[in-house]
Each structure stands twice: as C-alpha cells, then as structure tokens.
C-alpha cells in the first residue's frame, strides 16, 4: 500500500484553494477501512481485500503537514513507510493498545482477533498471537476497542451476547457484558479505564461499566427509528471539551441519514438531530458508517460511509431535518473514475487529527487517502 500522488482536476482544484488550508492526496495500493493514530505524526492503515494478502503499514505523515505554517494545496509524495507486515485476511478494524507496541485487528472470516507487534529494532510489524472471541464462524466479525489504564486488553463483540473484555497477553476474559440477543454490534468505544460505549446495528445504545459485579446484566436503550436501518455511534471524548459527567454526549448515525445526539440519561429524546440523504452507494449494507467527534473543536463531529463524502456538522447550531453540514469534503468524488457506469467510491474510513482542530484524514474504496485541513466558512464570511 505504498503512497503516491493523486490527481486533482477541473474547477474543483481552484475551489479547493479557498476551501482548504491544506489538502494532500495519496494513492494506496488497495483500499483500507482502518486509519489508526500511533503518534502525533504517524498512522497505521491496513488492506481490507479478500482472497489476497493485505499489508499493514505504519506511515509517517508528510513533514509539510506537520509544519505549523500554512502550506496550501500540496499533493506531495511525502507519506513514508516506517514499518510494515502482511495479514492473511482482510482487516476491517485496527486498534493500537495504548502505552504499548501492540496492535489488534479483526475482520472476516472467523471471529478470532489478531495481535501484532510493531518491532522496536526493525521495520517489521509481525504477527504475535491470536485471541479467541467465541464468535460463531460464518457470522458477523467482531468489533473491537482497546482498553486504557489497565493490563493491555481489548473490548470485543460480534453480537450482543458475546461482548466481553479479554486481556491480550493472558487471554483471560476479565469482563462479560451479560447481554442477550443476536443483534449485531456495530461499534464499541472505550471512554475511560472503567466504561465503554456499545451501539448495536439496530441503534440501541448502552454504557457498560467494567466495575459491575459479574453476571450483572447491562441495559440498552430503545431502538431509535424504523426497522431496517443500520446504525453506528461515537461518544465525545471525556478528555475533550464539554464531555464531563458520567454520561457523555453520544452521536448516532443511520444508513437512512438520521444523525442524532443523545444524552444516555434520557435516550428516548435526542438532544440534537439532523437528517441528510441516506446511503447513496448501491448495495451498501451500512457497515462503512462512521461518526466521530472532533477532539480539539468543541461541538463538531464528522460523518462518513453514506457516500463518497465526509461531512462536518456543528452541533451547537440549530437542529432539525434541514440542518446543513458546516463543511463537506468531496475530494474522493472528484478524484474518482468518471465514465459510463462508474460508481463513485464510498468513503471507507475517516479520523480527526488528535490536536490540529480542523485536520482530518479520510480513505475511500478506490485506495485514495486524503489529509485535509478545512476552512470554517463562517470565519471566511
């Protein structure tokens, strides 16, 4: 998945100069569904294609992007591979274990997790071990999240009934959620050393506490909308602005285009909502849906997986079905093949920069990888 420059064409190139402070476009050798930060200047990506070996790469960001001064549009060949390895199956989830050199990945087929080590004395990412999950073969693949502030571990689950926490080194199960039902897990997010957020594919939300007594059943909120829509969710980081208290603000996104913010103390009444067109990707099953809060920009979140764009919303603005995004990144659409029968590639993943307020990375199904720093249109006006 070596990086190379992408072509930016037409009038959109010139419009980009005023829409972005920085825009870097690269091409990977294959698509990725995972962009995971491993430091302020490095990320990990991994291939997600079936019936082939997929690369797992640690990439250093372009030096120009890390500079503080304005650089303008700069699609340079500046991503540098720091480490790499190969996975014998597609990688759909990739998480770094905090304060370690370990990565955990999951993806079909099968329910086992793979543990990888980023070697300190070489440029190799090597397979270290596997972790069984209890997920049935041929069923949905497990979602994962890395624990913090305790022995290296991973929260994982493919269905509600098998959500648990397993220590990576001992493979001991240290927590079982005690949930019942076959609803798929769509997203997991660790909030602190003791709690994590769970969202089911039907949109039910739950805040699970690792301190609860074994066997204590956890409770989930109600299904938020019409049957048949798939949901994902993301909680605002408690270390970020405005996320204090036991119940963080949770953003949920559906394949039908519903976007809502929920206080888990009153999950039946969204605190903020917006609606945009549903998924526009033919045959899409909603598995690419992603909603994330900006870590350094209070009240803003980004959504992707509905089409070939990444949309940024300001949740402090007036809510409603007509709420407009604050910014839309359309770069993956304009770089896509343009011919009869060509379908624009959907965005497969996005992530915010940990400390640059308006910088995001996004990837699409055609292997494009963009790093972009958008301009707030309100300030420009």
TAGI-V631571 format. One record per helix or strand of 2 or more residues. SS is the DSSP state (H for helix, E for strand). FROM is the first residue (numbers start at 1). LEN is the number of residues. If there is no record, write none. Layout:
BEGIN
<<SS:FROM:LEN> <SS:FROM:LEN>>
END
This chain:
BEGIN
<<E:4:2> <H:10:10> <E:20:8> <E:32:8> <E:42:6> <E:54:7> <H:63:4> <E:72:2> <E:80:8> <E:93:4> <E:102:5> <E:113:6> <E:124:8> <E:143:4> <E:153:5> <H:160:3> <E:164:4> <E:173:4> <E:184:7> <E:195:6> <E:205:5> <E:231:5> <E:249:6> <E:258:6> <H:264:3> <E:272:4> <E:290:4> <E:300:5> <E:310:5> <E:327:3> <H:331:4> <E:347:6> <E:359:6> <E:368:7> <H:377:4>>
END
